[in-house]
Amino acid sequence: MSVEFLLTAFVVCLAPGIGVVYTLSSTLGQGFRAGVWAALGCTLATLVHLGVAMAGLAAVLHTSALLFQGIKYAGVAYLLWMAWGTLKGTGGVQVQAAEAQPVARLVGRGIMVNLLNPKLPMFFIAFLPQFMTPGDGSAVMAGLGAAFAAMTFAVFLGYAALAASGRQAVLSRPTVVAWMRRAFAASFAALGLRLALERA
């Protein structure tokens, strides 16, 4: 496994996306433990997408406009629902201090936010072969994908630790909490809009 792959994977994972937003908001609302479970859910979805890519279903998504659009708009609807719930403080993702949610719910939401992104399996199809040679088989692709998933989890844990370190300072300021809630809601809505504009 090359240093170039690890550095590239790190940069890709570091870029803020729906998983990062979900992990940060879960941590601010319920603490570092919740952030860990949120990160785990997002990582599990990444492994599912890797499996889809390896099974060749990414090619089906790429050629079937109807299937791609169906998954895409389900993801858009879910992100907008999360944006509305976050803005109102009634959804599962809350910036203000909240009661601890069951682990299954935290992980499940993390899986859902990443699972409904049809671009991820195509990303694996486009990204991983750049670091493979013609003679490499599925085992090498699985190894690279697993390394990418591990990198994702590590980076998300870093985001969770960062959010946890400033959690009390944020929650002690109602004005900051209100703006953070709006910012997270806007982030979910913006990510939903970006997904809606994606093409297969």
Buried (B, 14 or more C-beta within 10 A) or exposed (E): EEEEBBEBBBEBBBEEBBBBBBBBBBBBBBBBBBBBBBBBBBBBBBBBBBBBBBEEBBEEBBEBEEBBBEBBBBBBEBBBBBBBBBBEBEBBBBBBBBEEBEBEBBBBBBBBBBBBBBBBBBBBBEBBEEBBEEEBEEEBBBBBBEBBBBBBBEBBBBBBEEBBEEBEEBBEEEEBBEEBBEBBBBBBBBBBEBBBEBEB
